[in-house]
Amino acid sequence: MSESHHTPATQPQICSRSPTTVQRWFKRDRNYRSPKRCDLYDLALMDFLLEHFEEIPTELFNLLC
């Protein structure tokens, strides 16, 4: 599996999360909040789609996006 190149600045645009929410995932202070299960699911799905979008049939891709 290739290394993901998502940054806090690009993730909100990809997974429909606010910049504040994403920033909290990367903080290690009192404002830290780990991603919820639904956040992790959406991030994993988007990561898969970004890594394999050329291999996914158009009809399936359109259903997922």
MMTF fields as JSON, N, C-alpha, C and O atoms, coordinates in Angstrom:
{
  "mmtfVersion": "1.0.0",
  "mmtfProducer": "UNKNOWN",
  "numBonds": 259,
  "numAtoms": 260,
  "numGroups": 65,
  "numChains": 1,
  "numModels": 1,
  "chainsPerModel": [1],
  "groupsPerChain": [65],
  "chainIdList": ["A"],
  "bondAtomList": [4, 2, 8, 6, 12, 10, 16, 14, 20, 18, 24, 22, 28, 26, 32, 30, 36, 34, 40, 38, 44, 42, 48, 46, 52, 50, 56, 54, 60, 58, 64, 62, 68, 66, 72, 70, 76, 74, 80, 78, 84, 82, 88, 86, 92, 90, 96, 94, 100, 98, 104, 102, 108, 106, 112, 110, 116, 114, 120, 118, 124, 122, 128, 126, 132, 130, 136, 134, 140, 138, 144, 142, 148, 146, 152, 150, 156, 154, 160, 158, 164, 162, 168, 166, 172, 170, 176, 174, 180, 178, 184, 182, 188, 186, 192, 190, 196, 194, 200, 198, 204, 202, 208, 206, 212, 210, 216, 214, 220, 218, 224, 222, 228, 226, 232, 230, 236, 234, 240, 238, 244, 242, 248, 246, 252, 250, 256, 254],
  "bondOrderList": [1, 1, 1, 1, 1, 1, 1, 1, 1, 1, 1, 1, 1, 1, 1, 1, 1, 1, 1, 1, 1, 1, 1, 1, 1, 1, 1, 1, 1, 1, 1, 1, 1, 1, 1, 1, 1, 1, 1, 1, 1, 1, 1, 1, 1, 1, 1, 1, 1, 1, 1, 1, 1, 1, 1, 1, 1, 1, 1, 1, 1, 1, 1, 1],
  "groupList": [{"groupName": "MET", "atomNameList": ["N", "CA", "C", "O"], "elementList": ["N", "C", "C", "O"], "formalChargeList": [0, 0, 0, 0], "bondAtomList": [1, 0, 2, 1, 3, 2], "bondOrderList": [1, 1, 2], "singleLetterCode": "M", "chemCompType": "L-PEPTIDE LINKING"}, {"groupName": "SER", "atomNameList": ["N", "CA", "C", "O"], "elementList": ["N", "C", "C", "O"], "formalChargeList": [0, 0, 0, 0], "bondAtomList": [1, 0, 2, 1, 3, 2], "bondOrderList": [1, 1, 2], "singleLetterCode": "S", "chemCompType": "L-PEPTIDE LINKING"}, {"groupName": "GLU", "atomNameList": ["N", "CA", "C", "O"], "elementList": ["N", "C", "C", "O"], "formalChargeList": [0, 0, 0, 0], "bondAtomList": [1, 0, 2, 1, 3, 2], "bondOrderList": [1, 1, 2], "singleLetterCode": "E", "chemCompType": "L-PEPTIDE LINKING"}, {"groupName": "HIS", "atomNameList": ["N", "CA", "C", "O"], "elementList": ["N", "C", "C", "O"], "formalChargeList": [0, 0, 0, 0], "bondAtomList": [1, 0, 2, 1, 3, 2], "bondOrderList": [1, 1, 2], "singleLetterCode": "H", "chemCompType": "L-PEPTIDE LINKING"}, {"groupName": "THR", "atomNameList": ["N", "CA", "C", "O"], "elementList": ["N", "C", "C", "O"], "formalChargeList": [0, 0, 0, 0], "bondAtomList": [1, 0, 2, 1, 3, 2], "bondOrderList": [1, 1, 2], "singleLetterCode": "T", "chemCompType": "L-PEPTIDE LINKING"}, {"groupName": "PRO", "atomNameList": ["N", "CA", "C", "O"], "elementList": ["N", "C", "C", "O"], "formalChargeList": [0, 0, 0, 0], "bondAtomList": [1, 0, 2, 1, 3, 2], "bondOrderList": [1, 1, 2], "singleLetterCode": "P", "chemCompType": "L-PEPTIDE LINKING"}, {"groupName": "ALA", "atomNameList": ["N", "CA", "C", "O"], "elementList": ["N", "C", "C", "O"], "formalChargeList": [0, 0, 0, 0], "bondAtomList": [1, 0, 2, 1, 3, 2], "bondOrderList": [1, 1, 2], "singleLetterCode": "A", "chemCompType": "L-PEPTIDE LINKING"}, {"groupName": "GLN", "atomNameList": ["N", "CA", "C", "O"], "elementList": ["N", "C", "C", "O"], "formalChargeList": [0, 0, 0, 0], "bondAtomList": [1, 0, 2, 1, 3, 2], "bondOrderList": [1, 1, 2], "singleLetterCode": "Q", "chemCompType": "L-PEPTIDE LINKING"}, {"groupName": "ILE", "atomNameList": ["N", "CA", "C", "O"], "elementList": ["N", "C", "C", "O"], "formalChargeList": [0, 0, 0, 0], "bondAtomList": [1, 0, 2, 1, 3, 2], "bondOrderList": [1, 1, 2], "singleLetterCode": "I", "chemCompType": "L-PEPTIDE LINKING"}, {"groupName": "CYS", "atomNameList": ["N", "CA", "C", "O"], "elementList": ["N", "C", "C", "O"], "formalChargeList": [0, 0, 0, 0], "bondAtomList": [1, 0, 2, 1, 3, 2], "bondOrderList": [1, 1, 2], "singleLetterCode": "C", "chemCompType": "L-PEPTIDE LINKING"}, {"groupName": "ARG", "atomNameList": ["N", "CA", "C", "O"], "elementList": ["N", "C", "C", "O"], "formalChargeList": [0, 0, 0, 0], "bondAtomList": [1, 0, 2, 1, 3, 2], "bondOrderList": [1, 1, 2], "singleLetterCode": "R", "chemCompType": "L-PEPTIDE LINKING"}, {"groupName": "VAL", "atomNameList": ["N", "CA", "C", "O"], "elementList": ["N", "C", "C", "O"], "formalChargeList": [0, 0, 0, 0], "bondAtomList": [1, 0, 2, 1, 3, 2], "bondOrderList": [1, 1, 2], "singleLetterCode": "V", "chemCompType": "L-PEPTIDE LINKING"}, {"groupName": "TRP", "atomNameList": ["N", "CA", "C", "O"], "elementList": ["N", "C", "C", "O"], "formalChargeList": [0, 0, 0, 0], "bondAtomList": [1, 0, 2, 1, 3, 2], "bondOrderList": [1, 1, 2], "singleLetterCode": "W", "chemCompType": "L-PEPTIDE LINKING"}, {"groupName": "PHE", "atomNameList": ["N", "CA", "C", "O"], "elementList": ["N", "C", "C", "O"], "formalChargeList": [0, 0, 0, 0], "bondAtomList": [1, 0, 2, 1, 3, 2], "bondOrderList": [1, 1, 2], "singleLetterCode": "F", "chemCompType": "L-PEPTIDE LINKING"}, {"groupName": "LYS", "atomNameList": ["N", "CA", "C", "O"], "elementList": ["N", "C", "C", "O"], "formalChargeList": [0, 0, 0, 0], "bondAtomList": [1, 0, 2, 1, 3, 2], "bondOrderList": [1, 1, 2], "singleLetterCode": "K", "chemCompType": "L-PEPTIDE LINKING"}, {"groupName": "ASP", "atomNameList": ["N", "CA", "C", "O"], "elementList": ["N", "C", "C", "O"], "formalChargeList": [0, 0, 0, 0], "bondAtomList": [1, 0, 2, 1, 3, 2], "bondOrderList": [1, 1, 2], "singleLetterCode": "D", "chemCompType": "L-PEPTIDE LINKING"}, {"groupName": "ASN", "atomNameList": ["N", "CA", "C", "O"], "elementList": ["N", "C", "C", "O"], "formalChargeList": [0, 0, 0, 0], "bondAtomList": [1, 0, 2, 1, 3, 2], "bondOrderList": [1, 1, 2], "singleLetterCode": "N", "chemCompType": "L-PEPTIDE LINKING"}, {"groupName": "TYR", "atomNameList": ["N", "CA", "C", "O"], "elementList": ["N", "C", "C", "O"], "formalChargeList": [0, 0, 0, 0], "bondAtomList": [1, 0, 2, 1, 3, 2], "bondOrderList": [1, 1, 2], "singleLetterCode": "Y", "chemCompType": "L-PEPTIDE LINKING"}, {"groupName": "LEU", "atomNameList": ["N", "CA", "C", "O"], "elementList": ["N", "C", "C", "O"], "formalChargeList": [0, 0, 0, 0], "bondAtomList": [1, 0, 2, 1, 3, 2], "bondOrderList": [1, 1, 2], "singleLetterCode": "L", "chemCompType": "L-PEPTIDE LINKING"}],
  "groupTypeList": [0, 1, 2, 1, 3, 3, 4, 5, 6, 4, 7, 5, 7, 8, 9, 1, 10, 1, 5, 4, 4, 11, 7, 10, 12, 13, 14, 10, 15, 10, 16, 17, 10, 1, 5, 14, 10, 9, 15, 18, 17, 15, 18, 6, 18, 0, 15, 13, 18, 18, 2, 3, 13, 2, 2, 8, 5, 4, 2, 18, 13, 16, 18, 18, 9],
  "groupIdList": [1, 2, 3, 4, 5, 6, 7, 8, 9, 10, 11, 12, 13, 14, 15, 16, 17, 18, 19, 20, 21, 22, 23, 24, 25, 26, 27, 28, 29, 30, 31, 32, 33, 34, 35, 36, 37, 38, 39, 40, 41, 42, 43, 44, 45, 46, 47, 48, 49, 50, 51, 52, 53, 54, 55, 56, 57, 58, 59, 60, 61, 62, 63, 64, 65],
  "secStructList": [7, 7, 7, 7, 7, 7, 7, 6, 6, 6, 2, 2, 2, 2, 2, 6, 7, 7, 2, 2, 2, 2, 2, 2, 2, 2, 7, 7, 1, 6, 6, 7, 7, 7, 7, 7, 2, 2, 2, 2, 2, 2, 2, 2, 2, 2, 2, 2, 2, 2, 2, 2, 6, 6, 6, 1, 7, 2, 2, 2, 2, 2, 2, 2, 7],
  "xCoordList": [0.845, 0.0, 0.885, 1.829, 0.593, 1.426, 1.112, 0.033, 2.073, 1.914, 0.921, 0.963, 0.05, -0.936, -0.285, 0.562, -0.689, -0.099, -1.118, -1.027, -2.08, -3.074, -2.456, -1.645, -2.843, -2.405, -3.64, -4.737, -3.485, -4.655, -5.343, -6.557, -4.598, -5.194, -6.042, -7.006, -5.713, -6.468, -7.565, -8.521, -7.477, -8.463, -9.878, -10.811, -10.096, -11.479, -12.175, -13.374, -11.451, -12.034, -12.346, -13.271, -11.599, -11.771, -12.861, -13.662, -12.908, -13.826, -14.945, -15.593, -15.178, -16.286, -16.247, -17.287, -15.078, -14.922, -14.398, -13.665, -14.774, -14.326, -12.826, -12.276, -12.165, -10.733, -10.448, -9.436, -11.324, -11.123, -11.138, -10.3, -12.078, -12.155, -10.887, -10.324, -10.44, -9.238, -8.01, -7.165, -7.907, -6.762, -6.71, -5.626, -7.858, -7.895, -7.367, -6.844, -7.498, -6.973, -5.448, -4.853, -4.812, -3.355, -2.721, -1.5, -3.525, -2.995, -2.653, -3.194, -1.755, -1.411, -1.493, -0.673, -2.499, -2.709, -4.133, -4.761, -4.637, -5.97, -7.084, -8.2, -6.797, -7.794, -7.811, -8.599, -6.93, -6.874, -8.197, -8.799, -8.627, -9.794, -9.496, -9.181, -9.59, -9.34, -10.514, -11.645, -10.247, -11.34, -12.357, -11.996, -13.614, -14.681, -14.69, -14.052, -15.415, -15.49, -15.978, -15.44, -16.981, -17.495, -16.458, -16.39, -15.643, -14.564, -13.545, -13.123, -13.153, -12.168, -12.693, -11.943, -13.971, -14.577, -14.515, -14.087, -14.944, -14.933, -13.515, -13.285, -12.567, -11.174, -10.623, -9.922, -10.931, -10.458, -11.07, -10.379, -12.358, -13.015, -12.408, -12.116, -12.217, -11.634, -10.196, -9.78, -9.437, -8.068, -8.062, -7.264, -8.954, -9.054, -9.433, -8.821, -10.436, -10.877, -9.776, -9.604, -9.032, -7.945, -6.81, -6.199, -6.534, -5.455, -5.843, -4.971, -7.128, -7.558, -8.587, -9.256, -8.731, -9.814, -9.751, -10.796, -8.566, -8.458, -8.905, -9.248, -8.906, -9.265, -10.747, -11.259, -11.432, -12.827, -13.739, -13.622, -14.65, -15.595, -16.384, -16.74, -16.644, -17.307, -18.631, -18.917, -19.441, -20.745, -20.587, -21.32, -19.64, -19.406, -18.85, -19.264, -17.92, -17.338, -18.425, -18.438, -19.329, -20.415, -21.362, -21.9, -21.57, -22.411, -21.752, -22.429, -20.44, -19.714, -19.487, -19.365, -19.432, -19.11, -20.318, -20.244],
  "yCoordList": [-1.182, 0.0, 1.237, 1.327, 2.167, 3.357, 4.314, 4.277, 5.16, 6.127, 7.204, 7.708, 7.546, 8.59, 9.957, 10.15, 10.903, 12.236, 13.293, 14.438, 12.919, 13.881, 14.771, 14.322, 16.007, 16.95, 17.537, 17.433, 18.147, 18.778, 19.778, 19.962, 20.423, 21.429, 20.799, 21.419, 19.58, 18.971, 18.039, 17.816, 17.491, 16.523, 17.077, 16.38, 18.27, 18.744, 18.796, 18.531, 19.131, 19.192, 17.796, 17.619, 16.826, 15.465, 14.735, 14.022, 14.898, 14.074, 14.88, 14.394, 16.085, 16.915, 17.168, 17.182, 17.365, 17.699, 19.129, 19.592, 19.807, 21.185, 21.215, 20.263, 22.298, 22.422, 22.283, 21.696, 22.812, 22.716, 21.263, 20.856, 20.491, 19.076, 18.343, 17.592, 18.555, 17.871, 18.313, 17.485, 19.59, 20.077, 19.415, 19.134, 19.167, 18.516, 17.085, 16.58, 16.424, 15.066, 15.054, 14.042, 16.167, 16.225, 16.903, 16.881, 17.494, 18.168, 17.152, 16.046, 17.544, 16.687, 17.489, 17.333, 18.349, 19.14, 18.896, 17.906, 19.781, 19.576, 19.645, 19.196, 20.203, 20.284, 19.048, 18.968, 18.082, 16.867, 16.106, 15.972, 15.616, 14.735, 13.682, 14.015, 12.448, 11.391, 11.315, 11.64, 10.888, 10.749, 9.72, 8.694, 10.01, 9.065, 7.925, 8.004, 6.89, 5.734, 6.144, 5.673, 7.009, 7.442, 8.272, 8.206, 9.061, 9.825, 8.88, 9.071, 7.855, 6.887, 6.136, 5.864, 5.804, 5.114, 5.995, 5.546, 7.252, 8.166, 8.414, 8.458, 8.574, 8.776, 7.554, 7.694, 6.371, 5.143, 4.985, 4.608, 5.273, 5.18, 6.168, 5.804, 7.403, 8.405, 8.057, 8.27, 7.53, 7.118, 6.02, 6.061, 5.042, 3.963, 4.515, 4.155, 5.383, 5.942, 6.746, 6.67, 7.514, 8.309, 7.43, 7.745, 6.342, 5.453, 4.583, 4.175, 4.292, 3.326, 3.882, 3.104, 5.188, 5.743, 5.325, 5.2, 5.106, 4.714, 3.274, 2.912, 2.457, 1.044, 0.791, -0.275, 1.736, 1.548, 1.851, 2.911, 0.924, 1.195, 2.484, 2.774, 3.234, 4.536, 4.451, 5.297, 3.438, 3.316, 3.157, 3.774, 2.337, 2.132, 3.397, 3.775, 4.046, 5.283, 6.33, 7.013, 6.458, 7.44, 7.115, 8.025, 5.841, 5.457, 5.8, 6.195, 5.651, 5.909, 7.39, 7.81, 8.17, 9.594, 10.425, 11.649],
  "zCoordList": [0.0, 0.0, 0.0, 0.784, -0.852, -0.933, 0.207, 0.799, 0.493, 1.581, 1.181, 0.059, 2.072, 1.83, 1.995, 2.867, 1.151, 1.201, 1.586, 1.142, 2.403, 2.863, 3.929, 4.739, 3.917, 4.935, 5.592, 5.043, 6.746, 7.372, 6.458, 6.552, 5.582, 4.702, 3.605, 3.156, 3.154, 2.063, 2.538, 1.796, 3.72, 4.18, 4.289, 3.889, 4.797, 4.905, 3.55, 3.467, 2.494, 1.172, 0.656, -0.138, 1.092, 0.617, 1.376, 0.77, 2.679, 3.485, 4.136, 5.064, 3.672, 4.16, 5.657, 6.315, 6.186, 7.6, 7.695, 6.82, 8.745, 8.918, 9.189, 9.742, 8.805, 9.108, 10.601, 10.983, 11.442, 12.892, 13.353, 14.158, 12.851, 13.22, 12.823, 13.619, 11.605, 11.123, 11.918, 12.257, 12.213, 12.994, 14.364, 14.875, 14.955, 16.275, 16.215, 17.208, 15.059, 14.919, 14.985, 15.357, 14.627, 14.558, 15.765, 15.92, 16.605, 17.799, 18.873, 18.905, 19.741, 20.881, 22.172, 23.076, 22.233, 23.447, 23.943, 23.566, 24.772, 25.347, 24.301, 24.563, 23.117, 22.045, 21.143, 20.201, 21.444, 20.623, 20.699, 21.764, 19.546, 19.482, 18.433, 17.291, 18.798, 17.823, 16.852, 17.215, 15.622, 14.663, 15.154, 15.731, 14.916, 15.262, 14.238, 13.188, 14.567, 13.671, 12.274, 11.272, 12.202, 10.895, 10.138, 8.91, 10.869, 10.24, 9.615, 8.474, 10.377, 9.889, 8.673, 7.736, 8.688, 7.548, 6.3, 5.237, 6.435, 5.292, 4.792, 3.584, 5.706, 5.312, 4.585, 3.582, 5.077, 4.429, 3.041, 2.094, 2.919, 1.62, 0.631, -0.508, 1.055, 0.165, -0.196, -1.335, 0.746, 0.467, -0.596, -1.533, -0.446, -1.429, -2.802, -3.808, -2.844, -4.122, -4.799, -6.015, -4.012, -4.587, -5.112, -6.133, -4.421, -4.847, -6.039, -6.807, -6.208, -7.224, -8.205, -8.885, -8.296, -9.1, -10.563, -11.203, -11.111, -12.52, -12.753, -13.879, -11.718, -11.832, -11.556, -11.895, -10.957, -10.552, -11.741, -12.355, -12.072, -13.165, -12.89, -11.748, -13.932, -13.817, -13.065, -12.217, -13.369, -12.699, -11.193, -10.42, -10.777, -9.349, -8.708, -7.611, -9.386, -8.867, -8.654, -7.63, -9.608, -9.496, -8.342, -7.712, -8.063, -6.932, -5.602, -4.653, -5.532, -4.296, -4.041, -2.891, -5.083, -4.914, -5.073, -4.966]
}
